[in-house]
Amino acid sequence: MSAFRKSGSVLVVLYYVGSFHVLFGYNVSREEQHHLSLNRKWTIQNSNGSLSLPAEVPGCVHSALLKQGFIKDLYFRFNDVAYRWIALDNWTYTTTFSASTDLRTKQRVQMVFEGVDTVASISLNGVVVGKTDNMFRRYDFSVGQVLREWENVVTVRLLSPVVYASERSHSSYSVPPDCPPPVQKGECHVNFIRKAQSSFSWDWGPSFPTLGLWKGVRLEAFDVLRLIHLSTVPVYNSSLSQWVVKVDVLVDVVEETKVQVNLSLMELSSEQTFTVVFPSGQSKNTLLLHVNTSNQVKLWWPSGHGEQHSYHLSVRGTMLEGTAVLRTDAQVYFRTVELVQEPIAGSPGLSFYFRVNKKPIFLKGSNWIPAHALQDLVSPADVRKLLQSSVDANMNALRVWGGGVYEQDLFYSLCDEMGIMIWQDFMFACAMYPTEPDFIETVREEVVQQVRRLKSHPSVIVWSGNNENEAALATDWFGIPVAQQPRYHRDYVTLYVDNIRAIVQKEDGSRPFLVSSPTNGAESQQEGWVAHDPYDVHYGDTHYYSYSHDCWDWTALPRTRFASEYGFQSWPSFSTLQKVSVSEDWSYGSNFSSHRQHHQSGNQQMLQQAGLHYQLPASADPLKRYKDTLYITQVMQAQCVKVQTEFYRRSQSEVIEGKGHTMGALYWQLNDIWQGPSWSSIEFGGKFSQICSSSSSAEFGGKWKMLHYFAKDFFSPVVPVGFEDQGSLVVYAVSDLSHDLQLRTVVSVYEWSSLDPVCTVTSGFVLVEGGSAEVVHKQPITALLAGCGRGSCTRLTCLLTFHLEDVNSQQGPINHLFLSSPKNAQGMLRPNTTAEVQQDEMGGYTVTLQSSAVAAFVWLDVGDVPGRFSTNGFLMVTRNRTVTFNPWGPTSTQQLAQALTVTSLRDVY
């Protein structure tokens, strides 16, 4: 975005960079343009010239081919394999532009590439001005001596990322893994190229190794200086009880220049002026603004713990003769964050939790992966929708996973606004990495740029060097011979400790850094950065997956300090899959179902886990059986993740057998990259890949799976957690609130065959402190059933619901506990559910359900109509229930009524 403001003889150019606005000016009498965008139509051509077509920048080769009709929907059926040829070829981007005399006569002219994917040689008018090898870096090339007045030709020659990675892999020793598992249908040696590691395939996504100019391109011309970046990091000086804003000003200066720089936080009555000598060339200059102690600073808080206050920082720079050369504004957020690793009474090991503004915070959330294989097709609306869905599900944290991309600026700005804490991985995942000098050099610049770009965001609370590489090395994922392991250990320390960690600590000392995830944290450091057992529950964070063990058995779960990954797969809904498939694909055993599954034995594992507790679909109608199977995988996933998350939440205040004090639950994963089976709780929208001339066609669906509706409840600020322990019903009250509550438990017993409760039991009030989990009810189940009604209840015929209440009202959602597997339940009837859709007075919609029997996992689906229900996948123990529907676009009562289907557990067999 650009705009121009002219005042007298000073022209000021404005463009948006990150979370602040940059203006820079020049003391000249006349100047037409200092910033020329090259975001426009380019031409791309493959290596032999057989394909030549227009392409948009920002963009990539795949999206250009798609938009021009050379290829069809990337995600349709088996196209991920059919279009493999695209990434195996070399491609050239070309554009032309005219350069005005004013622009050409500037002292410096830089061509700026915000993002090149990935390996390229860049020429201007036939002269090579630079090369790139890293998707995650910005590149600036000096072009002033090469510019012509009229037709200037920019050529970007991109090498095949697949071929490049393969050629780079021929090093003096192997750097595993060579290739992904065959089930992923991917490309090899992705660890040798600095691009999104998942672009060569992953166990939840396709292989689309993109090529292109995925971010903006522009010319910047100046006579005095240009502001490359500005960052603001408030730091609290506890000894002085004062905030200090650390302002880093990164500039490019033609020749040594003395500038008076004024920093002002008017709302906090804080202002200072500095005399700064900017040396010639690029330099980072740090200024410290001391905040007036007479003002009360309003803090930034995570969602659910307070407001997300911000302040306006004004930065003005003038030369000694009065010429304005620097003018920028930024948002400043005040908050502190600490990662607390200290001894715990009654437990070996160390704690592992985050303290924000001196308050311990339980992190509730998920893991974020790239929202599309083609990043240029991820719109601002898509990002906002996914993040809003996270907050709507009572999440306060997301982990940006290390196999994707550092997300776009808008992502972090929205997280700042919404109070979503970010665990930020660096982009290294599930592999060893080379340590040749040129690889280390480009990684170092990548890390410097990304830390400078992101450190102003209060939402980013921790840096993490990689995903699972400590665990891969410690537990020998790749079968490295014992004699060779020290070499890989040295490489690991060289990359993540000597380089990445050192840079982060130099550039940003305001937030913690972890070398890996999972890790033992401080203990891993003591053990030389690679712990003997990185999954040790007494330290750090853990990743835990077990698909064969009964997921309802909470006793097998790790009572960890922090659960940063865990989960189960499910399939998306039929309406999502229908867009990328044909009728012959609509069976669980089809080639399509097998092709879409990138996790070994994943489809079988889902049914095996579901079959432990549910009758598997048995309809004689093949299409109904397929739809019912999709449904049962979502039931299984939602209930499995619910059991595990509730276990972690109730473990926050206790230590049992030396384990516990759990302070985070981030399930894997939030979103999907395409339409297929995965661990996600939000489905891929399916409209990204249907590109036509109208930009509105790229609207994102983001349909909630049953798991996401469950997350809204199990991440509720106050929630009852019930389970069976040695024959007794145990109910915990879990509270994220800052204040204490007096709560009691209300337990109702129902027969599967009746909508009338058999009995209700109410406990006494218990003090539940803010930020804790307390036992509020414990009773032997045999005694509960025996004393209930006529004593006719058994584990097979009855089930329990329970909720919390204070003296005035219910607190938190209603929860349930099955006393046997539903497949063994006696008396479960078909509910014969009916539904009526109405529009309410506020323009929203309601669905009123009527049921003739207790109905488990009641699922409302409106197909392609975008939106979400107030609740879904619920246990219905009343004859009537009204659910609201929040549409994300235009709809009508008639459309909803026609699209609506209602499914419950008893309907699938």
Order of alpha helices (4+ residues) and beta strands (2+ residues): beta-beta-beta-beta-beta-beta-alpha-alpha-alpha-beta-alpha-beta-beta-beta-beta-beta-alpha-beta-beta-beta-beta-beta-beta-beta-beta-beta-beta-beta-beta-alpha-beta-alpha-beta-alpha-beta-alpha-alpha-alpha-beta-alpha-beta-beta-alpha-alpha-alpha-alpha-beta-beta-beta-alpha-beta-beta-beta-beta-beta-beta-alpha-beta-beta-beta-beta-beta-beta-beta-beta-alpha-beta
